[in-house]
Amino acid sequence: MRAVRGTVPDKARTGLTPTMITRGLFLACQCFPTHDLDVALADDVIDRIEARVCAIERLNDEIHEVHLRPSRPFAYRSGQFLRLFMDTQTSRNYSIASVPTLDVDLQLHVRRFSGGLVSGWIFERLKPGDIVTISEAFGDCFYVPGRPDQNILLLGTGCGLAPLYGIARDALNSTHRGAIHLYHGSRDASGLYLTDPLRQIEATHPNFRYRPCVSGGPSADGHWTGTPLDLALADNPDLTGWRVYLCGNPQMVNAARVETFLAGAASSEIFADPFLPTGAATAP
């Protein structure tokens, strides 16, 4: 569960990851409060906030970046997600690509899905100046300071780049010293985006490596041929001691969770965020 207000006994957090503790999560079966405690289920929407659409930018043919400015202070970590409401009954979760200490607005990467109610609304009807409703931020896929020399591996496909882009910039802004390797993949080069900003980051931070990957066709200059998972494991066969973030296509995320664990990453250091279209069933 999640503590909304009040203090949770330390015993109720035993065994949880640092990101879970940061979010205020605890084990209900181990929690014996000594004072009043307001609680909720881990991902219940408690707070709804109005936000103004400041800009909508095209990142590629399928993905737009939506800039939102909340009407009041909004606490979040880069890589978390929020719920964007089209109306009182229809909403969709989108990962946050912005960094609180670097960006004024919240930035969401929205991919248009055929028949998607919310993505269709965003692409066809939403415009700068509109007022929308968003939820508070959720999710455990974010950077936690405290181990600045730990190596970090980030694997993503499609708009799974959104949380990874935020996590990488947040870590670098926090003076992270360990290696940060980002592999972003698409079936063809047209599905890649933010390549120039990521190459600029790579040029200015010696510990950051960026690999744009193309798996389904010929690659252009400066791209790598193969899936993010295959290329990452070829470059880094031993992931002992690494922290791993996996975002995007659920088949890639599920396979990478297993393969990175077999390569030495501890299960408690693997953070996964599979992107499922609304109403889609999780693959067996």
C-alpha positions in Angstrom: 0.0 0.0 0.0 1.0 3.7 -0.1 1.2 6.1 2.8 -0.6 9.3 1.8 -0.1 11.0 5.2 1.6 9.8 8.4 4.6 7.8 9.4 5.1 4.2 8.5 7.2 2.0 10.8 10.6 0.9 9.4 9.7 -2.8 9.7 6.9 -2.3 7.1 9.5 -1.3 4.5 11.8 -4.3 5.0 12.9 -5.8 1.6 11.4 -3.0 -0.5 13.5 -1.3 -3.2 14.7 2.3 -2.7 12.2 3.5 -5.3 9.3 1.8 -3.5 10.4 3.4 -0.2 10.8 6.8 -1.9 7.2 6.5 -3.2 5.9 5.8 0.4 5.0 2.2 -0.3 5.0 -0.3 2.5 3.9 -3.9 3.3 0.5 -3.8 4.9 0.9 -7.2 6.6 4.0 -5.8 8.5 2.6 -2.4 9.3 1.5 -1.7 12.9 0.9 2.1 13.1 1.4 3.9 16.4 -0.2 7.1 15.0 -2.9 8.1 12.5 -2.0 6.9 9.0 -3.9 7.7 5.7 -3.3 5.0 3.2 -4.3 4.0 -0.4 -3.6 1.2 -2.8 -0.3 1.7 -4.5 -1.6 3.2 -7.8 -4.9 4.7 -6.7 -5.5 8.2 -8.0 -6.0 10.3 -5.0 -5.3 13.7 -6.5 -6.4 15.2 -9.8 -4.7 18.4 -11.0 -5.5 20.8 -13.8 -2.7 21.5 -16.3 -2.4 23.8 -19.3 -1.1 22.5 -22.6 1.9 24.8 -23.4 3.1 23.1 -26.6 2.8 20.0 -28.8 5.9 19.1 -30.8 6.3 16.4 -33.5 9.1 14.0 -32.6 8.5 11.6 -35.6 5.6 10.5 -37.7 4.0 8.5 -34.8 5.1 10.3 -31.7 4.3 13.8 -30.4 5.7 15.5 -27.3 3.1 17.2 -25.1 4.2 20.0 -22.8 2.0 20.5 -19.7 2.2 23.1 -17.0 0.3 22.1 -13.8 -1.8 24.7 -12.1 0.1 24.1 -8.8 3.3 22.4 -7.7 3.6 18.9 -9.0 5.9 16.4 -7.3 7.4 13.7 -9.6 10.5 11.8 -10.5 11.8 11.5 -14.1 10.7 8.1 -15.5 7.4 7.9 -13.5 4.1 8.1 -15.3 0.9 10.1 -14.9 -2.7 9.6 -16.0 -4.0 12.0 -18.6 -7.8 12.3 -18.7 -9.7 12.9 -21.9 -12.9 13.0 -19.9 -14.1 11.8 -16.5 -14.2 8.2 -17.6 -11.4 7.9 -20.3 -7.7 8.2 -19.5 -4.3 6.9 -20.4 -1.0 6.5 -18.6 2.0 8.4 -20.1 5.6 8.3 -18.9 7.3 11.6 -17.9 10.4 12.5 -20.0 11.1 15.8 -18.2 13.4 16.4 -15.3 12.1 18.5 -12.4 15.4 20.4 -11.9 16.0 21.0 -15.6 12.6 21.5 -17.3 9.8 24.0 -16.6 7.0 21.9 -18.1 6.0 18.2 -17.8 6.9 16.5 -21.1 5.0 13.4 -22.3 5.8 11.3 -25.4 2.5 10.2 -27.0 2.5 7.5 -29.7 -0.6 7.4 -31.9 -2.3 4.0 -31.9 -4.8 3.0 -34.6 -8.2 3.3 -32.9 -6.7 4.7 -29.7 -9.3 7.0 -28.0 -6.9 9.1 -26.0 -4.0 9.2 -28.5 -6.4 10.1 -31.3 -7.8 12.9 -29.2 -4.3 14.2 -28.5 -3.3 14.1 -32.1 -6.5 15.5 -33.6 -8.1 17.8 -31.1 -5.7 18.8 -28.3 -4.0 22.2 -28.8 -1.8 24.6 -26.9 -3.9 26.6 -24.4 -6.2 23.8 -23.6 -6.8 22.8 -20.0 -6.6 19.1 -19.2 -6.8 17.0 -16.0 -3.9 14.8 -14.9 -3.2 12.5 -11.9 -0.4 12.6 -9.5 2.8 10.8 -10.5 3.2 7.0 -10.1 5.7 4.3 -10.8 9.0 2.8 -9.6 11.0 3.3 -12.7 13.2 6.3 -11.7 16.7 7.2 -10.7 17.6 7.1 -7.0 20.8 8.9 -5.9 23.2 7.4 -3.5 25.3 5.0 -5.6 27.0 7.4 -8.0 29.6 4.9 -9.3 27.0 2.2 -10.2 26.8 1.4 -13.9 23.3 1.9 -15.4 21.8 0.2 -18.5 18.7 1.6 -20.2 16.9 -0.4 -22.9 13.8 0.9 -24.7 11.7 0.7 -27.8 9.4 3.2 -29.4 8.1 5.8 -27.0 9.7 3.7 -24.2 12.5 6.2 -24.7 10.5 8.8 -22.8 11.2 7.6 -19.2 14.8 6.6 -20.2 15.5 10.0 -21.6 14.4 11.5 -18.3 16.2 9.0 -16.1 19.5 9.5 -18.0 19.4 13.3 -17.8 18.4 13.1 -14.2 21.3 10.9 -13.3 23.8 13.0 -15.2 22.4 16.2 -13.6 22.9 14.4 -10.2 26.6 14.0 -11.2 26.4 10.3 -11.6 29.9 8.9 -12.3 29.2 5.3 -13.3 28.6 4.3 -16.9 25.2 5.1 -18.4 24.4 3.1 -21.5 21.2 3.9 -23.4 20.0 1.6 -26.2 16.9 2.7 -28.1 15.4 0.5 -30.8 12.9 0.6 -33.6 12.0 -1.6 -36.5 13.4 1.1 -38.9 15.2 4.4 -38.7 12.0 6.4 -39.0 10.9 5.2 -35.6 13.9 6.7 -33.8 13.8 10.2 -32.4 15.7 12.6 -30.2 18.9 11.3 -31.8 20.5 14.7 -32.0 20.0 15.7 -28.4 21.2 12.3 -27.2 24.3 12.6 -29.3 24.9 16.0 -27.9 24.6 14.5 -24.4 27.1 11.7 -25.4 29.5 14.3 -26.7 29.5 16.3 -23.4 29.4 13.4 -20.9 32.2 10.8 -21.2 30.3 8.3 -19.1 27.2 8.3 -21.3 26.8 6.0 -24.3 23.9 6.2 -26.8 23.1 3.5 -29.3 20.2 4.0 -31.7 19.2 0.5 -32.9 17.4 -0.6 -36.1 16.1 -4.2 -36.1 13.8 -4.6 -39.1 15.6 -3.2 -42.1 18.7 -1.4 -43.4 20.1 1.2 -40.9 21.4 4.6 -41.8 24.8 6.1 -40.9 25.3 6.3 -37.2 22.8 3.5 -36.3 23.4 0.0 -35.1 21.7 -3.0 -36.6 20.0 -5.3 -34.1 17.7 -5.2 -31.1 18.6 -3.1 -28.1 18.8 -6.2 -25.9 21.1 -8.1 -28.3 23.4 -5.2 -28.8 23.5 -4.3 -25.1 24.4 -7.8 -24.1 27.1 -8.0 -26.8 28.6 -4.8 -25.5 28.1 -5.6 -21.8 28.0 -9.4 -21.3 28.5 -9.1 -17.5 25.9 -7.0 -15.7 26.9 -7.8 -12.2 26.4 -4.8 -10.0 24.5 -2.8 -12.7 21.1 -1.1 -12.4 18.8 -1.9 -15.3 15.8 0.0 -16.7 13.5 -1.6 -19.3 10.7 0.3 -21.1 8.5 -0.1 -24.1 7.4 -3.2 -26.0 6.2 -5.8 -23.5 7.8 -8.7 -25.3 11.2 -6.9 -25.3 10.7 -6.0 -21.6 9.9 -9.5 -20.6 12.8 -11.0 -22.5 15.2 -8.4 -21.3 14.1 -8.9 -17.7 15.2 -12.6 -17.9 18.3 -12.0 -20.0 19.8 -9.2 -17.9 19.2 -11.2 -14.8 21.0 -14.2 -16.3 23.8 -11.7 -17.3 24.3 -10.9 -13.6 22.0 -8.0 -12.7 20.2 -8.5 -9.4 16.4 -8.8 -9.6 16.1 -5.9 -7.2 18.1 -3.7 -9.6 15.9 -4.4 -12.6 13.1 -1.9 -13.1 10.6 -2.6 -15.9 7.8 -0.6 -17.4 6.1 -2.5 -20.3 3.9 -0.3 -22.5 0.5 -2.0 -23.1 -2.2 -0.4 -25.2 -5.4 0.2 -23.3 -7.4 -3.0 -22.9 -4.6 -5.3 -24.1 -3.9 -8.5 -22.2 -0.5 -9.2 -20.8 1.3 -11.8 -22.9 1.7 -15.2 -21.2 
